């Protein structure tokens, strides 16, 4: 039995910070690795020691196993924890760690090799994916998936046979960028199934724990959004079948450590999807229900310790929501910039890779945090998490907070009648903006607090003061005036109190408090975000011609449509170029039918947000 005294985490962000937390509790020294883009990231600051990974682009740095092994040796670490994503399911990396004389906090390389490729995993269990040439009209719809990795990357739904080739090409490119492996496969797409998984924990002494089920059916673009444990409404027979299939998969490959077996459940039947040979993003809900620290258990297993014969009993229900920096009004474009403030009530657990004031880089996943609530019942857990997110202070780029809160309160979800098509049916209603109509007034009053009140004591009433704000894409004007007693008044509203960060208004006898925080021209008023507008238009603001295509985010141009040149005819919706940002491809399409009047970028070029990419001259 070996003892782990120092762990290098071959990862970044919230999972690295989360692993460091457990290591500190166990008295284990921690080592971070970081790219140049992460030199001041929270995980870099949290570790006892940190090693820069040189010589690679920021988006690829954490895929360099040779650099990571060298960093572990240089820092004197005796173990490596891979986290999830990046190299966590790469058997060659696991072997390199072991060959260097280090302890690998994960399953044996042979088990990873057997299960990390979804195609080989299916074959091992007697299942075979469809070949490209085998797909017929009768098989549609089908799902193209990356053989390595997950998280929605390298995944495409195909509903027409003619679209299969393009979907395969796009999926291969995205998978290669995200996982370093462009292999993809095709399987039937089940429209109304539930995504259910079983958490496993296995030691080197032959004990395998099945730690309950999780439901991860609420997914957008195949990316999990809300997860819970246990999966509701499965019934004892189906649950027992899932446990047996998961344990069978683990024993078939001699599995050791934490892992997850995923299924699609439809019509009372379980369809094997894959085995993830690593810790899952959603592991905290299982920890909450079973009262375990899965990272601590991983470390003990890596040291050779034995699990007890049976796991602890499950208690209550837990639900997790993933908070992303993304803008639903801009087709869910990932957000970057400064996260000025992130705070949730103490009633929930928050796993994050950011602290107040940290910058959100363009190179990585836009996940800001995971919020987790645990309660005796499912209804209480959902209510607790929705309430905490609704009251959270999230100041910075636009997030999916409203989607999370509304999803947790949606009657179909609260009744546990959801499936993987939940967002296909309900997304527009869940993302329709509902700004507070009095937010502009609260922002204006907070801004006016402490400023000169000249004119407040004239014999004649002073004219209203006005301020203009952009709210949900529309301009709003707030009008107010000072009163003789040193207060403020506004039409239809009683102003109870005002200071720079807090305004209390009363409307129709109902009093409400508005927390106001300003960062430059961007103002957060409770959950409503405003942009302060200047009194007069700025003559230096660039004016773009109709048909101009602007970069929706910072990123890299990874492809320009074949044969596309200035003067070429294009149709509305035609893909013109592709940007890569945060390891995802984003297609830029022609807004109208017409002629490509200008193309300002080339493949490999870095672009900034709102940079002019191309101009399409509409057909008269």
DABELTA-V378814 format. One record per residue. N is the residue number from 0. SS is DSSP state (~ for helix, > for strand, _ for the rest). PHI is phi as a letter, one per 30 degrees, with the letter a starting at -180 (NA if undefined). OMEGA is omega in degrees with one decimal (999 if undefined). Layout:
BEGIN
n=N ss=SS phi=PHI omega=OMEGA
n=N ss=SS phi=PHI omega=OMEGA
END
This chain:
BEGIN
n=0 ss=_ phi=NA omega=179.2
n=1 ss=_ phi=c omega=179.9
n=2 ss=_ phi=c omega=178.8
n=3 ss=_ phi=d omega=180.0
n=4 ss=_ phi=c omega=-178.0
n=5 ss=> phi=b omega=-176.1
n=6 ss=> phi=c omega=167.4
n=7 ss=> phi=c omega=177.1
n=8 ss=> phi=c omega=-176.5
n=9 ss=_ phi=d omega=-174.4
n=10 ss=_ phi=a omega=-176.8
n=11 ss=_ phi=b omega=169.8
n=12 ss=~ phi=i omega=-170.6
n=13 ss=~ phi=d omega=-178.2
n=14 ss=~ phi=d omega=176.8
n=15 ss=~ phi=d omega=178.7
n=16 ss=~ phi=d omega=-179.0
n=17 ss=~ phi=d omega=179.0
n=18 ss=~ phi=d omega=178.0
n=19 ss=~ phi=e omega=-179.0
n=20 ss=~ phi=d omega=178.4
n=21 ss=~ phi=d omega=-179.9
n=22 ss=~ phi=e omega=178.4
n=23 ss=~ phi=d omega=-179.9
n=24 ss=~ phi=d omega=-179.7
n=25 ss=~ phi=c omega=-179.9
n=26 ss=_ phi=i omega=-177.8
n=27 ss=_ phi=c omega=177.9
n=28 ss=> phi=d omega=-175.3
n=29 ss=> phi=c omega=178.3
n=30 ss=> phi=b omega=175.5
n=31 ss=> phi=c omega=166.3
n=32 ss=> phi=c omega=-176.2
n=33 ss=> phi=b omega=170.7
n=34 ss=_ phi=d omega=177.7
n=35 ss=~ phi=d omega=179.0
n=36 ss=~ phi=d omega=-178.1
n=37 ss=~ phi=c omega=-175.6
n=38 ss=_ phi=e omega=179.8
n=39 ss=_ phi=c omega=-179.3
n=40 ss=_ phi=d omega=-176.8
n=41 ss=~ phi=d omega=-178.0
n=42 ss=~ phi=d omega=177.0
n=43 ss=~ phi=d omega=-179.4
n=44 ss=~ phi=d omega=-174.4
n=45 ss=~ phi=d omega=-174.9
n=46 ss=_ phi=d omega=175.0
n=47 ss=_ phi=d omega=177.7
n=48 ss=> phi=b omega=179.8
n=49 ss=> phi=b omega=-177.4
n=50 ss=> phi=b omega=177.6
n=51 ss=> phi=d omega=174.9
n=52 ss=_ phi=c omega=-172.3
n=53 ss=_ phi=d omega=163.4
n=54 ss=_ phi=i omega=178.5
n=55 ss=_ phi=b omega=176.2
n=56 ss=_ phi=d omega=-176.4
n=57 ss=_ phi=e omega=-178.1
n=58 ss=_ phi=d omega=-177.0
n=59 ss=_ phi=c omega=-171.3
n=60 ss=~ phi=e omega=-174.9
n=61 ss=~ phi=d omega=173.8
n=62 ss=~ phi=c omega=-179.5
n=63 ss=_ phi=c omega=-177.9
n=64 ss=~ phi=d omega=-179.8
n=65 ss=~ phi=d omega=179.4
n=66 ss=~ phi=d omega=-177.0
n=67 ss=~ phi=d omega=177.4
n=68 ss=~ phi=d omega=178.1
n=69 ss=~ phi=d omega=178.3
n=70 ss=~ phi=d omega=178.9
n=71 ss=~ phi=d omega=179.9
n=72 ss=~ phi=d omega=-179.4
n=73 ss=~ phi=d omega=-177.8
n=74 ss=~ phi=d omega=-179.9
n=75 ss=_ phi=i omega=176.3
n=76 ss=_ phi=d omega=176.1
n=77 ss=_ phi=c omega=179.0
n=78 ss=> phi=b omega=177.9
n=79 ss=> phi=b omega=173.8
n=80 ss=> phi=c omega=-173.9
n=81 ss=_ phi=d omega=-174.4
n=82 ss=_ phi=i omega=173.7
n=83 ss=_ phi=b omega=-174.6
n=84 ss=_ phi=i omega=-178.9
n=85 ss=_ phi=h omega=-174.3
n=86 ss=_ phi=c omega=-172.9
n=87 ss=_ phi=d omega=179.6
n=88 ss=_ phi=c omega=179.1
n=89 ss=_ phi=c omega=-176.7
n=90 ss=~ phi=d omega=178.9
n=91 ss=~ phi=d omega=177.5
n=92 ss=~ phi=d omega=178.4
n=93 ss=~ phi=d omega=179.0
n=94 ss=~ phi=d omega=179.9
n=95 ss=~ phi=d omega=177.2
n=96 ss=~ phi=d omega=-179.4
n=97 ss=~ phi=d omega=180.0
n=98 ss=~ phi=d omega=178.8
n=99 ss=_ phi=d omega=179.2
n=100 ss=_ phi=i omega=-178.8
n=101 ss=_ phi=c omega=175.4
n=102 ss=> phi=d omega=179.2
n=103 ss=> phi=c omega=-179.3
n=104 ss=> phi=d omega=-176.9
n=105 ss=_ phi=a omega=-178.7
n=106 ss=_ phi=d omega=178.2
n=107 ss=_ phi=d omega=178.5
n=108 ss=~ phi=e omega=-179.5
n=109 ss=~ phi=d omega=178.5
n=110 ss=~ phi=d omega=177.3
n=111 ss=~ phi=d omega=-179.1
n=112 ss=~ phi=d omega=-178.4
n=113 ss=~ phi=d omega=-172.5
n=114 ss=~ phi=c omega=-175.5
n=115 ss=~ phi=d omega=173.6
n=116 ss=_ phi=d omega=-177.9
n=117 ss=~ phi=d omega=178.9
n=118 ss=~ phi=d omega=-179.6
n=119 ss=~ phi=d omega=178.0
n=120 ss=~ phi=d omega=178.5
n=121 ss=~ phi=d omega=178.9
n=122 ss=~ phi=d omega=179.9
n=123 ss=~ phi=d omega=-179.3
n=124 ss=_ phi=c omega=176.8
n=125 ss=_ phi=i omega=179.5
n=126 ss=_ phi=c omega=-177.6
n=127 ss=_ phi=b omega=174.8
n=128 ss=_ phi=d omega=177.7
n=129 ss=> phi=d omega=170.8
n=130 ss=_ phi=d omega=-177.5
n=131 ss=~ phi=e omega=-178.8
n=132 ss=~ phi=d omega=-178.2
n=133 ss=~ phi=c omega=-175.9
n=134 ss=_ phi=d omega=177.4
n=135 ss=_ phi=c omega=177.5
n=136 ss=~ phi=e omega=-178.6
n=137 ss=~ phi=d omega=-179.0
n=138 ss=~ phi=d omega=-173.8
n=139 ss=_ phi=d omega=-3.5
n=140 ss=_ phi=d omega=175.9
n=141 ss=> phi=b omega=179.9
n=142 ss=> phi=c omega=172.8
n=143 ss=> phi=c omega=-175.7
n=144 ss=> phi=b omega=172.6
n=145 ss=> phi=d omega=179.1
n=146 ss=_ phi=d omega=177.8
n=147 ss=_ phi=c omega=175.7
n=148 ss=_ phi=i omega=-176.8
n=149 ss=_ phi=a omega=178.2
n=150 ss=_ phi=i omega=179.0
n=151 ss=_ phi=i omega=-179.3
n=152 ss=_ phi=d omega=-179.1
n=153 ss=_ phi=i omega=-176.2
n=154 ss=_ phi=b omega=179.9
n=155 ss=> phi=b omega=170.7
n=156 ss=> phi=d omega=179.5
n=157 ss=> phi=b omega=-178.7
n=158 ss=_ phi=c omega=178.5
n=159 ss=_ phi=b omega=-176.4
n=160 ss=~ phi=e omega=-178.0
n=161 ss=~ phi=d omega=-177.5
n=162 ss=~ phi=d omega=-174.1
n=163 ss=~ phi=d omega=-177.5
n=164 ss=~ phi=e omega=179.8
n=165 ss=~ phi=d omega=179.3
n=166 ss=~ phi=d omega=178.1
n=167 ss=~ phi=d omega=-179.4
n=168 ss=~ phi=d omega=-180.0
n=169 ss=~ phi=d omega=-179.6
n=170 ss=~ phi=d omega=178.9
n=171 ss=~ phi=d omega=-178.9
n=172 ss=~ phi=d omega=-178.8
n=173 ss=~ phi=d omega=179.1
n=174 ss=~ phi=d omega=179.5
n=175 ss=~ phi=d omega=179.3
n=176 ss=~ phi=d omega=-174.8
n=177 ss=~ phi=d omega=-171.0
n=178 ss=~ phi=b omega=-176.9
n=179 ss=_ phi=i omega=-177.7
n=180 ss=_ phi=b omega=-176.5
n=181 ss=_ phi=c omega=-179.9
n=182 ss=_ phi=d omega=176.0
n=183 ss=> phi=b omega=176.8
n=184 ss=> phi=b omega=-176.0
n=185 ss=> phi=b omega=176.4
n=186 ss=> phi=b omega=177.5
n=187 ss=> phi=e omega=178.2
n=188 ss=_ phi=c omega=179.7
n=189 ss=_ phi=c omega=-170.2
n=190 ss=_ phi=d omega=-168.9
n=191 ss=_ phi=b omega=178.3
n=192 ss=_ phi=d omega=173.7
n=193 ss=> phi=c omega=178.2
n=194 ss=> phi=c omega=-176.9
n=195 ss=> phi=b omega=-179.5
n=196 ss=> phi=b omega=179.8
n=197 ss=> phi=c omega=176.7
n=198 ss=> phi=d omega=178.1
n=199 ss=> phi=c omega=170.7
n=200 ss=> phi=b omega=-175.3
n=201 ss=> phi=b omega=178.3
n=202 ss=_ phi=c omega=-178.4
n=203 ss=_ phi=d omega=-177.3
n=204 ss=_ phi=c omega=175.3
n=205 ss=_ phi=j omega=179.0
n=206 ss=_ phi=d omega=176.4
n=207 ss=> phi=b omega=175.7
n=208 ss=> phi=c omega=166.3
n=209 ss=> phi=c omega=-172.6
n=210 ss=> phi=c omega=172.2
n=211 ss=> phi=i omega=-179.5
n=212 ss=> phi=c omega=171.6
n=213 ss=> phi=b omega=172.9
n=214 ss=> phi=c omega=-178.5
n=215 ss=> phi=b omega=-172.6
n=216 ss=> phi=d omega=-179.1
n=217 ss=> phi=d omega=-176.2
n=218 ss=> phi=b omega=174.6
n=219 ss=> phi=b omega=-174.4
n=220 ss=_ phi=h omega=177.1
n=221 ss=_ phi=i omega=175.7
n=222 ss=> phi=c omega=-179.2
n=223 ss=> phi=d omega=-178.2
n=224 ss=> phi=c omega=178.9
n=225 ss=> phi=b omega=179.4
n=226 ss=> phi=b omega=-179.9
n=227 ss=> phi=b omega=177.0
n=228 ss=> phi=b omega=-6.5
n=229 ss=_ phi=d omega=175.2
n=230 ss=_ phi=d omega=-173.7
n=231 ss=_ phi=d omega=167.6
n=232 ss=_ phi=i omega=-178.4
n=233 ss=_ phi=d omega=-175.5
n=234 ss=_ phi=i omega=-174.4
n=235 ss=~ phi=d omega=-177.0
n=236 ss=~ phi=d omega=179.8
n=237 ss=~ phi=d omega=177.7
n=238 ss=~ phi=d omega=179.0
n=239 ss=~ phi=d omega=177.9
n=240 ss=~ phi=d omega=178.7
n=241 ss=~ phi=d omega=177.9
n=242 ss=~ phi=e omega=-177.0
n=243 ss=~ phi=d omega=178.8
n=244 ss=~ phi=d omega=179.8
n=245 ss=~ phi=d omega=179.5
n=246 ss=~ phi=d omega=177.9
n=247 ss=~ phi=d omega=178.9
n=248 ss=~ phi=d omega=-179.1
n=249 ss=~ phi=d omega=-177.3
n=250 ss=~ phi=d omega=-179.6
n=251 ss=~ phi=d omega=-176.6
n=252 ss=_ phi=c omega=-179.6
n=253 ss=_ phi=i omega=-172.0
n=254 ss=_ phi=d omega=176.8
n=255 ss=_ phi=b omega=177.2
n=256 ss=> phi=j omega=179.7
n=257 ss=> phi=c omega=178.4
n=258 ss=> phi=a omega=-177.7
n=259 ss=> phi=b omega=174.8
n=260 ss=> phi=c omega=-173.9
n=261 ss=> phi=c omega=-178.2
n=262 ss=> phi=b omega=166.0
n=263 ss=> phi=c omega=-176.8
n=264 ss=> phi=c omega=178.9
n=265 ss=> phi=b omega=178.6
n=266 ss=_ phi=h omega=176.8
n=267 ss=_ phi=i omega=-179.2
n=268 ss=> phi=c omega=179.7
n=269 ss=> phi=c omega=177.6
n=270 ss=> phi=c omega=-179.0
n=271 ss=> phi=d omega=175.6
n=272 ss=> phi=c omega=-176.0
n=273 ss=> phi=a omega=170.7
n=274 ss=> phi=c omega=176.7
n=275 ss=> phi=c omega=-173.0
n=276 ss=_ phi=c omega=-176.1
n=277 ss=_ phi=a omega=171.0
n=278 ss=_ phi=d omega=179.9
n=279 ss=_ phi=c omega=174.7
n=280 ss=_ phi=e omega=-173.3
n=281 ss=_ phi=d omega=-178.2
n=282 ss=~ phi=e omega=-177.9
n=283 ss=~ phi=d omega=-179.8
n=284 ss=~ phi=d omega=175.8
n=285 ss=~ phi=d omega=177.0
n=286 ss=~ phi=e omega=-177.7
n=287 ss=~ phi=d omega=-175.5
n=288 ss=~ phi=d omega=-177.0
n=289 ss=~ phi=c omega=179.3
n=290 ss=_ phi=i omega=-177.5
n=291 ss=_ phi=c omega=167.2
n=292 ss=_ phi=c omega=-174.3
n=293 ss=~ phi=d omega=176.9
n=294 ss=~ phi=d omega=176.8
n=295 ss=~ phi=d omega=178.3
n=296 ss=~ phi=d omega=175.6
n=297 ss=~ phi=e omega=-178.8
n=298 ss=~ phi=d omega=179.0
n=299 ss=~ phi=d omega=178.8
n=300 ss=~ phi=d omega=178.3
n=301 ss=~ phi=d omega=176.8
n=302 ss=_ phi=d omega=179.6
n=303 ss=_ phi=j omega=179.5
n=304 ss=_ phi=d omega=-178.3
n=305 ss=_ phi=c omega=172.0
n=306 ss=_ phi=d omega=169.0
n=307 ss=_ phi=e omega=-177.7
n=308 ss=_ phi=e omega=-178.0
n=309 ss=_ phi=b omega=176.5
n=310 ss=_ phi=d omega=176.3
n=311 ss=_ phi=d omega=-180.0
n=312 ss=_ phi=d omega=176.9
n=313 ss=_ phi=d omega=179.5
n=314 ss=_ phi=b omega=171.9
n=315 ss=_ phi=i omega=-175.5
n=316 ss=> phi=b omega=179.2
n=317 ss=> phi=b omega=178.7
n=318 ss=> phi=b omega=-178.6
n=319 ss=> phi=b omega=175.4
n=320 ss=> phi=b omega=179.9
n=321 ss=> phi=c omega=179.8
n=322 ss=> phi=c omega=-178.1
n=323 ss=> phi=c omega=169.0
n=324 ss=_ phi=d omega=-179.2
n=325 ss=> phi=a omega=-172.1
n=326 ss=> phi=c omega=-179.4
n=327 ss=~ phi=d omega=179.8
n=328 ss=~ phi=d omega=179.4
n=329 ss=~ phi=b omega=178.8
n=330 ss=_ phi=h omega=174.9
n=331 ss=_ phi=i omega=176.7
n=332 ss=> phi=d omega=177.5
n=333 ss=> phi=d omega=-178.7
n=334 ss=_ phi=c omega=174.4
n=335 ss=_ phi=b omega=-179.3
n=336 ss=> phi=j omega=-176.0
n=337 ss=> phi=c omega=170.9
n=338 ss=> phi=c omega=-174.0
n=339 ss=_ phi=d omega=-174.7
n=340 ss=> phi=a omega=174.0
n=341 ss=> phi=b omega=-178.6
n=342 ss=> phi=b omega=176.9
n=343 ss=_ phi=b omega=177.6
n=344 ss=_ phi=e omega=-176.3
n=345 ss=_ phi=d omega=-177.1
n=346 ss=_ phi=d omega=-178.4
n=347 ss=_ phi=b omega=175.0
n=348 ss=> phi=d omega=179.0
n=349 ss=> phi=b omega=173.1
n=350 ss=> phi=c omega=-176.8
n=351 ss=> phi=b omega=174.9
n=352 ss=_ phi=c omega=-176.7
n=353 ss=_ phi=b omega=169.2
n=354 ss=_ phi=c omega=179.9
n=355 ss=_ phi=e omega=179.4
n=356 ss=_ phi=j omega=-179.5
n=357 ss=> phi=d omega=176.1
n=358 ss=> phi=d omega=176.6
n=359 ss=> phi=c omega=-175.3
n=360 ss=_ phi=d omega=-177.4
n=361 ss=_ phi=d omega=-168.7
n=362 ss=_ phi=d omega=-169.3
n=363 ss=_ phi=b omega=-179.7
n=364 ss=_ phi=e omega=-176.9
n=365 ss=_ phi=d omega=178.4
n=366 ss=> phi=d omega=176.4
n=367 ss=> phi=c omega=-174.1
n=368 ss=> phi=a omega=171.0
n=369 ss=> phi=b omega=177.2
n=370 ss=> phi=c omega=-173.6
n=371 ss=> phi=b omega=176.1
n=372 ss=> phi=c omega=178.1
n=373 ss=> phi=b omega=-178.4
n=374 ss=> phi=a omega=180.0
n=375 ss=_ phi=d omega=-178.5
n=376 ss=_ phi=b omega=178.6
n=377 ss=~ phi=d omega=-178.4
n=378 ss=~ phi=e omega=179.7
n=379 ss=~ phi=d omega=-179.9
n=380 ss=~ phi=d omega=178.8
n=381 ss=~ phi=d omega=-178.8
n=382 ss=~ phi=d omega=-178.7
n=383 ss=~ phi=d omega=-178.0
n=384 ss=~ phi=d omega=178.7
n=385 ss=~ phi=d omega=179.6
n=386 ss=~ phi=d omega=-179.6
n=387 ss=~ phi=d omega=179.3
n=388 ss=~ phi=d omega=179.3
n=389 ss=~ phi=d omega=-178.1
n=390 ss=~ phi=c omega=-176.6
n=391 ss=_ phi=d omega=172.6
n=392 ss=> phi=c omega=-178.9
n=393 ss=> phi=b omega=-174.8
n=394 ss=> phi=c omega=-178.9
n=395 ss=_ phi=l omega=178.2
n=396 ss=_ phi=d omega=175.9
n=397 ss=_ phi=d omega=-178.5
n=398 ss=_ phi=b omega=177.1
n=399 ss=_ phi=c omega=-176.8
n=400 ss=~ phi=e omega=-178.1
n=401 ss=~ phi=d omega=177.0
n=402 ss=~ phi=e omega=-178.5
n=403 ss=~ phi=d omega=-177.4
n=404 ss=~ phi=d omega=-178.6
n=405 ss=~ phi=d omega=177.0
n=406 ss=~ phi=d omega=-178.8
n=407 ss=~ phi=d omega=-178.3
n=408 ss=~ phi=c omega=-177.1
n=409 ss=_ phi=d omega=-175.4
n=410 ss=~ phi=d omega=178.7
n=411 ss=~ phi=d omega=179.2
n=412 ss=~ phi=d omega=-179.7
n=413 ss=~ phi=d omega=176.9
n=414 ss=_ phi=d omega=178.7
n=415 ss=_ phi=h omega=177.6
n=416 ss=_ phi=c omega=-175.0
n=417 ss=_ phi=d omega=171.7
n=418 ss=_ phi=a omega=-174.7
n=419 ss=_ phi=d omega=175.9
n=420 ss=_ phi=c omega=-176.3
n=421 ss=~ phi=e omega=-177.2
n=422 ss=~ phi=d omega=173.9
n=423 ss=~ phi=d omega=-178.3
n=424 ss=~ phi=d omega=-166.0
n=425 ss=~ phi=c omega=-171.0
n=426 ss=~ phi=e omega=-178.6
n=427 ss=~ phi=e omega=179.9
n=428 ss=~ phi=d omega=-178.8
n=429 ss=~ phi=d omega=-176.3
n=430 ss=~ phi=c omega=176.7
n=431 ss=_ phi=d omega=-177.1
n=432 ss=_ phi=d omega=176.2
n=433 ss=_ phi=b omega=-176.8
n=434 ss=_ phi=d omega=177.1
n=435 ss=_ phi=d omega=-176.3
n=436 ss=_ phi=d omega=-179.2
n=437 ss=_ phi=c omega=178.5
n=438 ss=~ phi=d omega=178.4
n=439 ss=~ phi=d omega=178.4
n=440 ss=~ phi=d omega=178.8
n=441 ss=~ phi=d omega=179.1
n=442 ss=~ phi=d omega=-178.9
n=443 ss=~ phi=d omega=179.9
n=444 ss=~ phi=d omega=178.2
n=445 ss=~ phi=d omega=179.3
n=446 ss=~ phi=d omega=-178.6
n=447 ss=~ phi=d omega=-177.8
n=448 ss=_ phi=e omega=177.7
n=449 ss=_ phi=i omega=177.4
n=450 ss=_ phi=d omega=179.9
n=451 ss=_ phi=e omega=178.2
n=452 ss=_ phi=c omega=179.7
n=453 ss=_ phi=e omega=-179.4
n=454 ss=_ phi=j omega=-175.8
n=455 ss=_ phi=d omega=-172.5
n=456 ss=_ phi=c omega=174.1
n=457 ss=_ phi=d omega=176.1
n=458 ss=_ phi=d omega=178.0
n=459 ss=_ phi=c omega=179.5
n=460 ss=_ phi=e omega=178.4
n=461 ss=_ phi=d omega=177.2
n=462 ss=_ phi=d omega=179.9
n=463 ss=_ phi=d omega=169.5
n=464 ss=> phi=d omega=-177.4
n=465 ss=> phi=b omega=172.8
n=466 ss=> phi=b omega=-178.0
n=467 ss=> phi=c omega=-179.4
n=468 ss=> phi=b omega=170.4
n=469 ss=> phi=c omega=-178.8
n=470 ss=> phi=b omega=-178.1
n=471 ss=_ phi=h omega=174.7
n=472 ss=_ phi=i omega=-179.7
n=473 ss=> phi=b omega=-179.1
n=474 ss=> phi=d omega=178.4
n=475 ss=> phi=b omega=179.3
n=476 ss=> phi=c omega=175.6
n=477 ss=> phi=c omega=-179.8
n=478 ss=> phi=b omega=-177.7
n=479 ss=> phi=a omega=176.8
n=480 ss=> phi=b omega=176.8
n=481 ss=> phi=d omega=176.8
n=482 ss=_ phi=c omega=-178.2
n=483 ss=_ phi=d omega=-176.7
n=484 ss=_ phi=d omega=177.2
n=485 ss=_ phi=j omega=179.5
n=486 ss=_ phi=c omega=-179.0
n=487 ss=> phi=b omega=175.5
n=488 ss=> phi=b omega=178.1
n=489 ss=> phi=b omega=-175.6
n=490 ss=_ phi=d omega=175.9
n=491 ss=_ phi=i omega=-175.9
n=492 ss=> phi=b omega=171.1
n=493 ss=> phi=c omega=179.5
n=494 ss=> phi=d omega=-175.4
n=495 ss=> phi=d omega=179.9
n=496 ss=> phi=a omega=-177.6
n=497 ss=> phi=b omega=160.8
n=498 ss=_ phi=b omega=-170.6
n=499 ss=_ phi=d omega=-177.0
n=500 ss=_ phi=c omega=-175.5
n=501 ss=> phi=a omega=178.7
n=502 ss=> phi=b omega=177.4
n=503 ss=> phi=c omega=179.6
n=504 ss=> phi=b omega=176.1
n=505 ss=> phi=b omega=-179.9
n=506 ss=> phi=b omega=178.8
n=507 ss=_ phi=h omega=176.2
n=508 ss=_ phi=i omega=-179.5
n=509 ss=> phi=c omega=-177.6
n=510 ss=> phi=c omega=178.7
n=511 ss=> phi=b omega=179.7
n=512 ss=> phi=c omega=179.4
n=513 ss=> phi=c omega=172.3
n=514 ss=> phi=d omega=-175.0
n=515 ss=> phi=b omega=175.8
n=516 ss=> phi=b omega=-176.7
n=517 ss=> phi=c omega=176.7
n=518 ss=> phi=b omega=-174.1
n=519 ss=_ phi=i omega=179.2
n=520 ss=_ phi=d omega=-177.8
n=521 ss=> phi=c omega=-174.2
n=522 ss=> phi=b omega=176.5
n=523 ss=> phi=c omega=177.4
n=524 ss=> phi=c omega=-168.4
n=525 ss=_ phi=h omega=-178.1
n=526 ss=_ phi=c omega=-179.9
n=527 ss=> phi=c omega=-178.5
n=528 ss=> phi=c omega=-179.7
n=529 ss=> phi=b omega=169.9
n=530 ss=> phi=c omega=179.6
n=531 ss=> phi=d omega=179.7
n=532 ss=_ phi=c omega=178.5
n=533 ss=_ phi=d omega=178.8
n=534 ss=_ phi=d omega=-178.8
n=535 ss=_ phi=b omega=179.9
n=536 ss=_ phi=e omega=179.0
n=537 ss=_ phi=d omega=-177.4
n=538 ss=_ phi=d omega=-179.2
n=539 ss=_ phi=d omega=179.9
n=540 ss=_ phi=d omega=-177.5
n=541 ss=_ phi=d omega=177.1
n=542 ss=_ phi=c omega=-177.0
n=543 ss=_ phi=c omega=-179.8
n=544 ss=_ phi=d omega=173.7
n=545 ss=_ phi=e omega=-178.2
n=546 ss=_ phi=i omega=179.2
n=547 ss=> phi=d omega=176.6
n=548 ss=> phi=c omega=-179.0
n=549 ss=> phi=c omega=178.4
n=550 ss=_ phi=d omega=-178.7
n=551 ss=_ phi=d omega=-178.3
n=552 ss=_ phi=a omega=171.0
n=553 ss=_ phi=d omega=179.7
n=554 ss=> phi=l omega=-178.7
n=555 ss=> phi=b omega=174.0
n=556 ss=> phi=d omega=-176.5
n=557 ss=> phi=c omega=-179.4
n=558 ss=> phi=a omega=170.6
n=559 ss=> phi=c omega=-177.8
n=560 ss=_ phi=e omega=-175.5
n=561 ss=_ phi=e omega=176.7
n=562 ss=_ phi=i omega=-177.1
n=563 ss=_ phi=d omega=177.5
n=564 ss=_ phi=b omega=177.7
n=565 ss=_ phi=d omega=-177.1
n=566 ss=_ phi=j omega=-178.4
n=567 ss=_ phi=d omega=175.0
n=568 ss=> phi=d omega=177.6
n=569 ss=> phi=b omega=177.1
n=570 ss=_ phi=c omega=177.8
n=571 ss=_ phi=e omega=-179.8
n=572 ss=_ phi=j omega=177.3
n=573 ss=_ phi=d omega=174.5
n=574 ss=> phi=d omega=179.3
n=575 ss=> phi=c omega=179.2
n=576 ss=> phi=a omega=-178.8
n=577 ss=> phi=b omega=173.9
n=578 ss=> phi=c omega=170.7
n=579 ss=> phi=c omega=175.8
n=580 ss=> phi=b omega=179.5
n=581 ss=_ phi=h omega=174.8
n=582 ss=_ phi=i omega=177.4
n=583 ss=> phi=b omega=174.9
n=584 ss=> phi=d omega=177.8
n=585 ss=> phi=b omega=-175.3
n=586 ss=> phi=d omega=176.5
n=587 ss=> phi=c omega=-174.1
n=588 ss=> phi=c omega=178.2
n=589 ss=_ phi=d omega=-178.0
n=590 ss=_ phi=d omega=-178.2
n=591 ss=_ phi=b omega=172.0
n=592 ss=_ phi=d omega=-178.3
n=593 ss=> phi=l omega=-176.9
n=594 ss=> phi=b omega=176.2
n=595 ss=> phi=d omega=-175.7
n=596 ss=> phi=d omega=-178.8
n=597 ss=> phi=a omega=174.5
n=598 ss=> phi=b omega=-169.7
n=599 ss=_ phi=c omega=-175.7
n=600 ss=_ phi=b omega=177.0
n=601 ss=_ phi=b omega=179.4
n=602 ss=_ phi=e omega=180.0
n=603 ss=_ phi=j omega=-176.8
n=604 ss=_ phi=d omega=172.8
n=605 ss=> phi=d omega=179.0
n=606 ss=> phi=b omega=176.9
n=607 ss=_ phi=c omega=179.6
n=608 ss=_ phi=d omega=179.0
n=609 ss=_ phi=i omega=174.2
n=610 ss=_ phi=d omega=179.7
n=611 ss=> phi=d omega=-178.4
n=612 ss=> phi=c omega=-175.6
n=613 ss=> phi=a omega=176.6
n=614 ss=> phi=b omega=176.3
n=615 ss=> phi=c omega=178.2
n=616 ss=> phi=d omega=-176.7
n=617 ss=> phi=d omega=173.9
n=618 ss=_ phi=d omega=-178.5
n=619 ss=_ phi=e omega=999
END
